[in-house]
């Protein structure tokens, strides 16, 4: 088990203070998430060198522009150019209110958009919340503000609808009922574009209500995260699908990090929309097998940490941390198998 150490997190976040939420190529900026994940993996000495290698890829932070009107916050959702204004808005909220109260309020408001930006907004908030819970510092409060800002500025929802008579299934049973977009209707594009096109696939909308997710939040979270790890193992067959199904696991792990600090109702909403986001990835990218049933055991799962750090890819590091953390909470051979698969699929 790694010895968690956050000794370099604040220095890393200070170096990232002038950065925006995206890379120069338009993809999401993973740097603050990887910094926190490396600390959680017990590799704080790897944080700053990794940041220095990655930083030239990050686009600069834009100007603040007009302030966010608290009375009209819904009108500002999903406007990526408003990230800096949202960051200032949340920084002000965190200056006046306890951070868990701010997180609870806004996680509840943003929960229907867990899928936004390929789930990256929610994932970043999960990393920020865990780092801040470890110790409250100015850089970590700023990171939570920016993480919430990235979620709000990229906000988008998946289509939702009713499925009379089919609710109450176990997650495994429910996943088998989620319709998959036929290959001949899939078009080139990234995860965000694929999820957006679910609006053109009305059969998907009832997926949100198929699974029974009532009861103990921790138990349901463990069940869902393990299921989507098995979805990864069955369906990650190319670099595109590897990256897509990584997010089905890391988003739920992040929801677990948020759920520890918010009200039960908020955690329940996050779980439901986390399920929907995973189903969205499944509908867009799955093959013929919903999830792996037989998974080989991998000895000494913790040895995977060194391989993930050496690999250096942002998705591999975050996936390894999420899988191994969930493996410690609720052991399953699926988690080490996922990390080993990703290490063999994503080149450094």
C-alpha positions as CSV (number, residue, x, y, z in Angstrom):
1,X,0.0,0.0,0.0
2,X,1.5,3.4,-1.0
3,X,2.3,5.9,1.7
4,X,0.2,8.9,0.7
5,X,2.1,12.2,0.6
6,X,0.9,15.6,-0.5
7,X,4.2,17.5,0.2
8,X,4.6,18.8,-3.4
9,X,0.9,19.4,-4.3
10,X,0.8,23.1,-3.3
11,X,4.0,23.8,-5.2
12,X,2.5,22.1,-8.3
13,X,-0.8,24.0,-8.0
14,X,1.1,27.3,-7.7
15,X,2.9,26.5,-10.9
16,X,-0.4,25.9,-12.7
17,X,-2.1,29.0,-11.4
18,X,-1.9,30.9,-14.7
19,X,-3.1,28.0,-16.8
20,X,-6.5,27.5,-18.4
21,X,-8.7,24.4,-18.4
22,X,-7.5,23.2,-21.8
23,X,-4.5,22.2,-23.7
24,X,-3.4,24.0,-26.8
25,X,-5.0,21.3,-28.9
26,X,-8.3,21.8,-27.2
27,X,-8.2,18.7,-25.0
28,X,-8.7,18.9,-21.3
29,X,-5.9,20.0,-19.0
30,X,-5.1,17.0,-16.8
31,X,-2.2,18.6,-14.9
32,X,-3.8,19.4,-11.5
33,X,-5.5,16.0,-11.5
34,X,-2.3,14.1,-12.2
35,X,-0.5,16.1,-9.5
36,X,-3.0,15.0,-6.9
37,X,-3.1,11.4,-8.2
38,X,0.6,11.1,-7.9
39,X,0.5,12.3,-4.3
40,X,-2.3,9.8,-3.6
41,X,-0.1,7.1,-5.1
42,X,2.7,8.0,-2.7
43,X,5.0,9.5,-5.4
44,X,5.2,13.2,-4.5
45,X,8.8,13.4,-5.9
46,X,7.4,12.7,-9.4
47,X,4.9,15.6,-9.3
48,X,7.0,18.6,-10.2
49,X,9.1,16.9,-13.0
50,X,5.8,15.6,-14.5
51,X,4.3,19.1,-14.4
52,X,7.3,20.7,-16.1
53,X,7.1,18.2,-19.0
54,X,3.4,18.7,-19.4
55,X,3.1,22.5,-18.8
56,X,4.2,23.6,-22.3
57,X,1.1,21.9,-23.7
58,X,-1.4,23.9,-21.6
59,X,-3.2,26.9,-23.0
60,X,-3.0,30.1,-20.8
61,X,-5.8,31.3,-18.7
62,X,-8.1,33.8,-20.4
63,X,-9.2,37.1,-19.1
64,X,-11.9,37.2,-16.4
65,X,-14.4,39.2,-18.4
66,X,-17.8,40.1,-16.9
67,X,-18.5,38.7,-13.5
68,X,-20.9,35.8,-13.1
69,X,-24.3,36.9,-11.9
70,X,-25.3,34.6,-9.0
71,X,-29.0,35.1,-9.9
72,X,-28.5,34.0,-13.5
73,X,-25.9,31.2,-13.0
74,X,-27.8,28.7,-15.1
75,X,-27.4,31.0,-18.2
76,X,-23.6,30.8,-17.8
77,X,-23.4,27.0,-17.8
78,X,-21.6,25.3,-20.7
79,X,-19.8,28.5,-21.9
80,X,-16.2,27.4,-22.0
81,X,-15.0,31.0,-22.6
82,X,-16.4,31.8,-19.1
83,X,-14.0,29.5,-17.2
84,X,-12.0,32.4,-15.7
85,X,-15.1,34.2,-14.6
86,X,-16.5,31.0,-13.0
87,X,-13.1,30.5,-11.3
88,X,-13.4,34.0,-9.7
89,X,-17.0,33.3,-8.8
90,X,-16.2,30.1,-6.9
91,X,-13.1,31.6,-5.3
92,X,-15.3,34.3,-3.8
93,X,-17.7,31.7,-2.6
94,X,-14.9,29.7,-0.9
95,X,-13.7,32.9,0.7
96,X,-17.0,33.4,2.5
97,X,-18.3,29.9,3.1
98,X,-16.8,26.6,4.3
99,X,-15.6,24.6,1.4
100,X,-17.7,21.5,2.0
101,X,-20.8,23.7,1.9
102,X,-19.8,25.2,-1.4
103,X,-19.0,21.8,-2.8
104,X,-22.4,20.3,-1.6
105,X,-24.4,23.2,-3.1
106,X,-22.6,23.1,-6.5
107,X,-22.1,19.4,-6.8
108,X,-25.9,19.1,-6.5
109,X,-26.5,21.8,-9.1
110,X,-23.9,20.4,-11.5
111,X,-24.7,16.7,-11.0
112,X,-26.9,16.4,-14.2
113,X,-23.7,17.4,-16.1
114,X,-21.4,14.6,-14.8
115,X,-20.9,13.6,-18.4
116,X,-19.7,17.1,-19.4
117,X,-16.3,17.3,-21.1
118,X,-16.1,13.5,-21.1
119,X,-16.6,13.6,-17.3
120,X,-13.4,15.6,-16.8
121,X,-15.1,18.4,-14.8
122,X,-16.4,16.0,-12.2
123,X,-13.2,14.1,-12.1
124,X,-11.2,17.3,-11.5
125,X,-13.5,18.3,-8.7
126,X,-13.0,14.8,-7.1
127,X,-9.3,15.2,-7.1
128,X,-9.5,18.8,-5.8
129,X,-11.9,17.8,-3.0
130,X,-9.6,15.0,-1.8
131,X,-6.5,17.2,-1.8
132,X,-8.3,19.9,0.2
133,X,-9.7,17.4,2.7
134,X,-6.1,16.2,3.3
135,X,-5.1,19.8,4.3
136,X,-6.7,23.2,3.7
137,X,-4.4,25.6,2.0
138,X,-4.8,28.5,-0.3
139,X,-3.6,26.7,-3.5
140,X,-6.0,23.8,-2.8
141,X,-8.9,26.1,-2.3
142,X,-8.0,27.9,-5.6
143,X,-7.9,24.5,-7.3
144,X,-11.3,23.5,-6.0
145,X,-12.6,26.9,-7.4
146,X,-11.0,26.2,-10.7
147,X,-12.2,22.6,-10.7
148,X,-15.8,23.7,-10.2
149,X,-15.3,26.3,-12.8
150,X,-14.2,23.7,-15.3
151,X,-17.3,21.7,-14.6
152,X,-19.6,24.7,-14.9
153,X,-18.0,26.1,-18.0
154,X,-18.1,22.7,-19.9
155,X,-21.5,21.7,-18.5
156,X,-23.7,19.5,-20.7
157,X,-26.4,17.0,-20.0
158,X,-27.2,13.6,-21.6
159,X,-30.8,12.9,-22.7
160,X,-33.0,11.5,-19.9
161,X,-36.4,9.7,-20.2
162,X,-38.7,7.2,-18.6
163,X,-38.6,3.5,-19.1
164,X,-42.0,2.2,-17.6
165,X,-41.8,-1.2,-16.0
166,X,-38.0,-1.6,-16.3
167,X,-36.6,0.3,-13.3
168,X,-35.2,-1.6,-10.3
169,X,-32.7,-3.8,-12.1
170,X,-29.3,-4.6,-10.7
171,X,-26.6,-2.6,-12.5
172,X,-25.4,-5.7,-14.4
173,X,-28.9,-6.4,-15.6
174,X,-29.6,-2.8,-16.4
175,X,-26.4,-2.4,-18.4
176,X,-27.5,-5.3,-20.6
177,X,-30.7,-3.2,-21.4
178,X,-28.7,-0.1,-22.5
179,X,-28.9,0.2,-26.3
180,X,-25.6,0.5,-28.2
181,X,-25.3,2.9,-31.1
182,X,-24.9,0.7,-34.2
183,X,-21.4,0.8,-35.7
184,X,-22.9,2.2,-39.0
185,X,-24.3,5.2,-37.1
186,X,-21.0,6.1,-35.3
187,X,-19.1,9.0,-36.8
188,X,-15.5,10.2,-36.3
189,X,-14.9,12.5,-33.4
190,X,-13.9,12.6,-29.8
191,X,-15.7,11.4,-26.7
192,X,-17.5,14.8,-26.2
193,X,-18.8,14.7,-29.8
194,X,-19.9,11.1,-29.4
195,X,-21.8,11.7,-26.2
196,X,-23.5,14.8,-27.8
197,X,-24.8,12.7,-30.6
198,X,-26.8,10.6,-28.2
199,X,-29.4,13.3,-28.6
200,X,-30.0,11.7,-32.0
201,X,-30.4,8.2,-30.5
202,X,-33.7,8.4,-28.5
203,X,-33.4,4.8,-27.4
204,X,-30.7,5.8,-24.9
205,X,-32.7,8.3,-22.9
206,X,-34.3,5.8,-20.5
207,X,-30.9,4.4,-19.4
208,X,-30.7,6.8,-16.5
209,X,-33.5,5.1,-14.6
210,X,-32.8,1.4,-15.4
211,X,-30.6,0.5,-12.4
212,X,-31.7,0.3,-8.7
213,X,-29.2,2.6,-7.0
214,X,-31.0,3.2,-3.7
215,X,-29.5,2.3,-0.3
216,X,-26.0,2.7,1.0
217,X,-24.0,5.1,-1.2
218,X,-20.7,3.4,-0.6
219,X,-22.0,0.0,-1.5
220,X,-23.7,1.2,-4.7
221,X,-20.6,3.1,-5.7
222,X,-18.4,0.0,-5.2
223,X,-20.8,-2.0,-7.3
224,X,-20.9,0.5,-10.2
225,X,-17.2,1.2,-10.2
226,X,-16.4,-2.5,-10.3
227,X,-18.9,-3.1,-13.1
228,X,-17.5,-0.3,-15.3
229,X,-14.0,-1.7,-14.7
230,X,-15.3,-4.9,-16.2
231,X,-16.9,-2.9,-19.0
232,X,-13.4,-1.5,-19.7
233,X,-11.9,-5.0,-19.8
234,X,-14.5,-6.3,-22.3
235,X,-14.6,-3.2,-24.6
236,X,-11.2,-1.4,-24.5
237,X,-9.9,-2.7,-27.8
238,X,-8.3,0.4,-29.4
239,X,-6.6,3.6,-28.1
240,X,-9.9,5.5,-28.6
241,X,-12.0,2.9,-26.6
242,X,-9.2,2.5,-24.0
243,X,-9.4,6.3,-23.3
244,X,-13.2,6.3,-23.4
245,X,-13.7,3.5,-20.9
246,X,-11.0,4.7,-18.6
247,X,-13.4,7.6,-17.9
248,X,-16.2,5.3,-16.9
249,X,-14.1,4.2,-14.0
250,X,-12.3,7.4,-13.1
251,X,-15.5,9.4,-13.0
252,X,-17.1,7.1,-10.5
253,X,-13.9,7.1,-8.4
254,X,-14.0,10.9,-8.4
255,X,-17.7,10.8,-7.4
256,X,-16.6,8.7,-4.4
257,X,-14.1,11.4,-3.4
258,X,-16.8,14.0,-3.6
259,X,-19.5,11.9,-1.9
260,X,-17.4,11.8,1.3
261,X,-17.9,15.5,1.8
262,X,-21.5,16.2,0.7
263,X,-25.0,15.5,1.8
264,X,-26.5,12.1,1.1
265,X,-29.0,13.5,-1.4
266,X,-26.2,15.2,-3.3
267,X,-24.1,12.0,-3.3
268,X,-27.2,10.0,-4.5
269,X,-27.7,12.4,-7.4
270,X,-24.0,12.2,-8.4
271,X,-24.2,8.4,-8.3
272,X,-27.3,8.4,-10.6
273,X,-25.7,10.7,-13.1
274,X,-22.4,8.9,-12.8
275,X,-24.3,5.7,-13.8
276,X,-25.8,7.6,-16.8
277,X,-22.4,8.9,-17.9
278,X,-21.0,5.4,-17.8
279,X,-24.0,4.2,-19.8
280,X,-23.4,7.0,-22.3
281,X,-19.8,5.8,-22.9
282,X,-21.0,2.3,-23.2
283,X,-23.7,3.2,-25.7
284,X,-21.2,5.1,-27.9
285,X,-18.2,2.8,-27.8
286,X,-19.2,-0.7,-26.7
287,X,-18.7,-3.9,-28.7
288,X,-20.6,-7.1,-28.5
289,X,-19.8,-8.0,-24.8
290,X,-21.2,-5.8,-22.0
291,X,-18.6,-6.7,-19.4
292,X,-15.9,-9.2,-18.6
293,X,-17.0,-12.1,-16.3
294,X,-13.8,-14.1,-16.0
295,X,-10.8,-12.0,-14.9
296,X,-7.3,-13.4,-14.2
297,X,-5.7,-12.5,-10.9
298,X,-2.6,-10.3,-11.0
299,X,-0.2,-10.7,-8.1
300,X,1.2,-7.7,-6.2
301,X,-1.1,-5.0,-7.6
302,X,0.9,-2.3,-5.9
303,X,3.9,-3.0,-8.3
304,X,1.7,-1.4,-11.0
305,X,2.3,2.0,-9.5
306,X,5.9,2.1,-10.6
307,X,5.0,1.1,-14.1
308,X,2.3,3.7,-14.3
309,X,4.6,6.5,-13.1
310,X,7.2,5.4,-15.6
311,X,4.7,5.3,-18.4
312,X,3.9,8.9,-17.7
313,X,0.7,9.2,-19.6
314,X,-1.9,11.3,-17.8
315,X,-4.7,8.9,-18.4
316,X,-2.6,5.9,-17.3
317,X,-1.6,7.6,-14.0
318,X,-5.1,8.7,-13.1
319,X,-6.6,5.3,-14.1
320,X,-4.0,3.4,-12.0
321,X,-4.6,5.6,-9.0
322,X,-8.4,5.3,-9.3
323,X,-8.3,1.5,-9.8
324,X,-5.8,0.8,-7.0
325,X,-7.7,3.0,-4.6
326,X,-11.0,1.3,-5.4
327,X,-9.2,-2.1,-5.1
328,X,-8.1,-1.3,-1.6
329,X,-11.7,-0.2,-0.7
330,X,-13.5,-3.2,-2.3
331,X,-11.0,-5.7,-3.8
332,X,-11.7,-7.1,-7.2
333,X,-9.3,-8.7,-9.8
334,X,-10.8,-6.4,-12.4
335,X,-9.0,-3.4,-11.0
336,X,-5.4,-4.6,-11.3
337,X,-6.3,-6.2,-14.6
338,X,-7.5,-2.8,-15.9
339,X,-4.2,-1.1,-15.0
340,X,-2.2,-3.9,-16.6
341,X,-4.2,-3.6,-19.8
342,X,-3.9,0.2,-19.9
343,X,-0.1,-0.1,-19.4
344,X,0.0,-2.4,-22.4
345,X,-2.2,-0.2,-24.5
346,X,-1.1,3.4,-24.0
347,X,2.5,4.1,-25.0
348,X,4.5,6.7,-23.1
